[in-house]
Structures are given as C-alpha cells and as structure tokens.
Amino acid sequence: MQAEIIDPTARPIPADWEAFRLARSLPASMHADVLTALAWTSTRAVRVGIVREGGDVVAVLTGDVLTGRAARQYSAPARRRVAGVFSCRMPVSFSRGVHFADCLPRPERRQAIRAFESALRADLGPGLLGCLYEKVEDAEDLLFGPAVLRGTSPSTVLHNAWDDLDAYLAWLPARRRRRLVRLRREVAAAVRVQPFTAETIDARQASRLDSLTRARHAGGRAVPPLSPVYLEQLARRPGVCFLGYADGERLLAFDLMIGWGKDLLTLVHGGLDSPQSGVRNLYFDLYLREIEHLIASGLDSIEFGPGMPEVKTAFGARLVPRQAVLRAILPGRRRGWAA
C-alpha cells in the first residue's frame, strides 16, 4: 500500500478523495474544498491522507496536529515541520477521521494505518510523537504495536421516535414539557427564527459568535474563530443546515448541523449572552429547533456531542460511550512501520 499525505495549503487534494467521499456517503465537512478552506485559516497544521492499493483508494484520513500550545491568532500555513500529536478526526468535531473502503479486511486496515503513519512522519518530521484516533468504531483495527485504548467523554445522541414536535413534547416529563413550551413561546415572540442558507447566513457574524461562545467555555481566554470562508464553503454543500435567530440584520445565535446518512451531527454553536441579545434562553430553544428539524427531515438520530451532558440528557438524549486509540510513533521503528 502507498500513502499520500496532502497539505491542502500547498497543493490540491486529489480528485479520488472526493470520489471516495461520495461513494462512502461521508459528510459535507469532508469535502475537499471545505477541508482546503479550513487548512488555510486554521491555527493548526491540517493534513489529509489517502491510502491506495493498486491505484484504488482503500482508506482516507484527516485531522490536525495538537502541539500542546493554544494559538491565539491566525498565522501563515505551516511550512516547517512541527512537534506534537496528530489528532485523526473529522474537522471541527469529535467524530472519527479514518474511513476505510467497504469490506476491507482487518489485516489490510492495519496495513493502511501503518502506511499512513509512516508517510505522515515523513511529512511532519521526527517531532511527530503519535496519532490519536478519535471515536474509533472498531478498536482492533488500531490496537497493534505501541498503542493504548482509552475511554473519552461520552457523546449524547437523541433517537427520533416521533411524528412531530408536539409528540416529542408529550413524551417528556410534564414539568419539563411545561417549561419548554413556555420557553419556546417566549422566544418566538421575541425574535425571528429562521433557517439560513449560504445566501442568507452572515458568515462573519457567525464566525464572531462561534469565537465568543468558545471563549466563554475557555474561561474568557481568546479563541481564534472559525473562518467565515470555511463557514461559507460548508454552507453551500448539500446536507448542511443552519438554524438561528436574527434581530433585523443582527445574528443573535445559530447552530450548524450536517447530515451523515440518516443521522445529523451538530458541529458549531454560537450565540450572544442574554444581556447582549436581549432575549433569554436562546441556547435551550435551539435544541428544540434542532429536534424539530430532525423530526421534519425523517432522519434517525441527532448527535449533540460530548459537552454539557446534563443539559442534553434533559432533552431526552442518551449517553453513548466513546473510545480513542493513541498510537505512538517511535523514531527507531520508522522503517519497520512502512507498508
């Protein structure tokens, strides 16, 4: 097997990446143009990996380098070799970043991982300490050589079992239902609720709200925003949905969701505090808007992600265990790891 590592800021992602993405029904966040927009505006070194056998793609991988040092601003794309751990994950999420061809046997999957890691170390240099594979589906694909399996924060998933939002609300405990009905009524009376598209979402405002929200969770520390260019690239792809609230031309809060087969993933949330927006409980009402969208779309589930589980389980979501595999890349064994 041969692995190719692509820095999207240095050269285009090959066409067979997109062909593989479409064949495997991978989400819009894995689109080549979306990854390229992210790479150009990220504070981390983004890499894309393609593993081929006999000219056919058997695996694709994506992620970025964790250096242990939080960047506070954008910088030019990294041309030098970096030190750290490669986090293999779907961009701007905690979903898995490695995807194999259908029916690829385990020995070949492991061979693809070896080829990828060998090529990645050749690209990033000896400062690459290892690869962290997030949200692995089958840990045995990765548990060979110097590797360790660890549980991580569980995700939260709500499975669709209702015909409409009224049926969902009726399913909730009475006290919670009354609170959410009242909350929804108050928000609807205060602001305009609307879906956004690439033509109507103000990507600059959305970028700012994302940064403000993540900074609050980071204790007020400055957090580089997602680039408006990235959000615009993502917004124009099929299966992507923005929901939010506007006060005239001012964006107050939004959620970004993407479809993945019969499921939804929430990727980004941004919003003003109540004193800034003038409206209470926009954050909680957005969960109801997402659930309403899930039911109306006829999809199977929505994954809210790992953060704030006490809030998400109050809406009926269940905790789903997640695992990650950390694989060390040892300098002395580089040659032996080549496929």
N, C-alpha and C positions, 0 to 999 in steps of 0.2 A: 504493500500500500504506500501511496505517496500523499503527504500532507502539504498543503499550501497555506501559508499564513499571509493575510492581507491587512495592511494598514490602510483603511479607506481614505485617509488624507493624502496618501502617496500615490495610489493607483485605484482604478475602478474595481469593484467587486465583480468577479467573472459571471457571465450570464448563466452558467449552470447552477449557481447559488439560487437564483430566482426560480429557475425551473424546478429545482428540488423543493423549494419552499411551497410552490403551488401544488406540486404532486403530493406533498405530505400535509397540505392544508394548514401550514404554520401561519401564525397571525401576522397582521399588518406591521407590527413593530419589528418584524424580522425582514421586512422589505429592504432591498439593497439601498435604495435612495434614502430611506429613513435611517438606516444604520450609518450611512455616509454623513448625513446631516448631524447626527449625534456625535460622530467621531470628530468632526471639525469644531464642535463647540463644547466638547467635554473637557473637564479638568483632569481626566484620567486617560491613559493610553488605551484606546479601544482596538481590539483585534477580532478578525473574522477568520475562521479556519474551515477549510474544505479538504476532506479526505477522499481520495479516489482510488479505485482499483480497476485496472484495465480501461481507464478513461471514464468509468461510471462513478458518480458521487455515491458514497456509501455512508457518509456522515458529514454534518455541518455543526460548527460550534461557534459561539460568540461570547464575548464578555469584556472585562476591562481589568486593569492592574490596580490592586489595592496596595498602596505604599505605606500605609500607617500614618500618613501626614495629610490632614484635611486641607485641600486647596481653597482659598478664599476668593479667587477670581479666575477668569478665563486666562489661558496662556496659549502660546503658539503650539500646534500639534507636536508631540514628542518625536524628535528625530534621533535622539540619543537612546542608548539602552537604559533600562530602568531597573530598579530593585523593588521587589515585593512579591505578592502572591497574585496569580491570575484568578479572578472570580468568574467562573463559567456560568453565565446566567443570561436569561432574556433581558435585553436592555430595559432600564428603568422599571425593574420588577424583581421579584424574588422567585420567578419561575425558572425552570431548567433551561440551560443554554446549549445542551448537547442533544442532537436528534439524529437517530440512525435510520438508514433505509429499512423499509418493511422487510421482515423475515430475515434480517441479518443475524446469523448465529452468534452466540456469546463469544466464542474464540475470535471471530472476526471483529466483534465490537471491541474487545480488548486490544486487538492489533491496531484498530483505528485510533484508540486512545493513545497507545504508545507512539504511533506515528505523529499524532497531533502534538503531544508533549515534547517530542524530540525537535520538531520543526519550530515550536513556539520558543523553546530555549535558544535555538539558533538565531531566532529573530530578536528576542528581548535580551539575550546575553546571560552571563553567569549569575547576574543578580536575581534571576527568577528562582524563587525558593520552592514554589509548588503551585498546584492548581486546586482550587476549591470549587467543587461541583455542587451547585445549589439544587435543592429539591429533586434529588435523584429518584427515578421511578424504580429501578432495579439496581440496588447497590452492588450486586455481584458482578455487574459489568465493570465496576471500578475498583473492587476490593482485591487487588493483586499487587505484588511488590510493596513498597513502602506507602501504605495507605491506612487511614483511620476513618471509621464511621461515627458520626455524632448526630444526635437529635438536635433540632433547632426549634425556634419558636413556632408553634403550630399556626397553620393558616385558618381562616374562617370561611366556610362555604355554606351558602343557602341553596337548598334544592327546591326547584319550582314544583309546587303541588296544587296550584290554584288556577281558577279560570279568569279571575280579575282581582283588582286590588281590594275590593270590598270583601271578597272571600278570604284573602290573606289577613286582613284586619280582624275579621271574625274569628280567625284561627288563634289569634293572640290572646293572652290572658286579659280579662275585662279591664283591669286597671290600666295596663299598658295601652290597650286599644283606645280607651277614652283619652289618654294623654296624647297619643299620636294623632288622633282625629282632630283634637283641639289645636295641636301644634300645626298640622297641615293647613287648617282653616286660617289660622292667624298669618302664616307665611304667604298663603295665596292672596290674602287681602292686602298684604304689604308690598309685594314685589311681583314683577313679571317673570314667570317661569317659562323657559323655552329651550328647545333643543338647538344646538349650534352646529353649523357645518363649516367647511373650510372657507366658505364665502362670508359667513357671518360671525365666526368666533374672532375676537380680537386677541391674536396670539401674544401680543406684547403685554396686554393686561393679564392674560392667563399666566404668562411666564412670571410676572411680578407676584401674582397671588400664590403661585406654587412656592416661590422662594420665601415669601413671608410666612407661609404655613410651616414649611420645613424648618425655618429659623426658630419658630416658637417651640417646636419639638426638640430643637437643639439647644435650648436654654438661651436663646437670643443671639447665639453665635451666627455670624454672617455665613450664608449658604448660597453658593452660586446657583442661579436659576436654570431651569431647562430653557434652552434657546427657543425663541419664537420661530426660528427656521425649522427646528426639529418638530415643534408642535404643528406648524403649517404642513410640513411633509406628511406627518402622521394623519392629520385631519382629513386629507383628501383621499385616503385609502378606504376601500370597501371594508365594512365590518367595524369601523371606528365610530364612536358616538360621544359627543359632548353634551352634558346636561348642565344647566346652570341658571343663575338669576342675574337679571340686569335691572338697573335703575337708570332709565334713559340710555345713555351711551356708556355708563359706568358698569363694569362687570363686578359683581359682588362676591360670587362664589361659583365654582364649577367642579364637575367630576369628568374624568376621561376614562372611558371603557373601551375595550376591544373584544371582538368576538373571536373565539377559538373553537372551531367546530360547532358543537351545540352548547357551548358554555360561554360565559362572559368573565372577563378579568377586569378589575378596577386597577388602573395604572397610576393616575395622578389625581390629587385633590388639592384645590387651592381656594382660600376664602379669607375675607376680612373678618376681624373680630366684630362682635356685636356693636361696640361703641363706634367703630369705623363705618360699618354698613348701615347702622340704624335699624337693623332687623335681627330679632333673636331667633336662634335655633335653625339657622340655615344648614348647619352641618348635619343635624339629625334629619331634617326634611329631605336632604339629598339622598339618604338611604332609602326613603320611601319612593323617591323618583327613580332610583336605580331598580328597586324591586318592581315597580310598575312597568318599567321598560323591559325587565326580564320576562314578566308575565305576558305583556303585549307581544313580545317577539317570539313567544313559544319556545324559548330556549330551556335547557335542562337545569342550569345552575348558574350562580354568580359567586366568584371568589373575591372576597373583600381584602384578603391579605392578612399578614400576621399581627399588625399593630392594633392596640386598644381592643383586645378580645372581649372585655366586659361589655363594651358598647355594642359590638356586632352580634354577640350571642343574645343580647336583649331583643334584637330584631329577628331571632329565630335561627341564626347561623350556628353551625356546629364546628367544633374544633377538629381539625384534620392534622394528624401528625406529619411533620416534615423531617427529612434527613438530608444531610450533606456529607460528602466524602472529600477529605483533604488528602491529596496525593503529593508526597514530597518528590522533588526533582533533585537528585543527588549529582553533583558535578562529576564524581568519579565514575558514575554509571551511565553517563550520557550516551556513549557509543552503544552500550548494550541495550538501550531502550529503543534504538532505531528499528523500524519495522522491516 
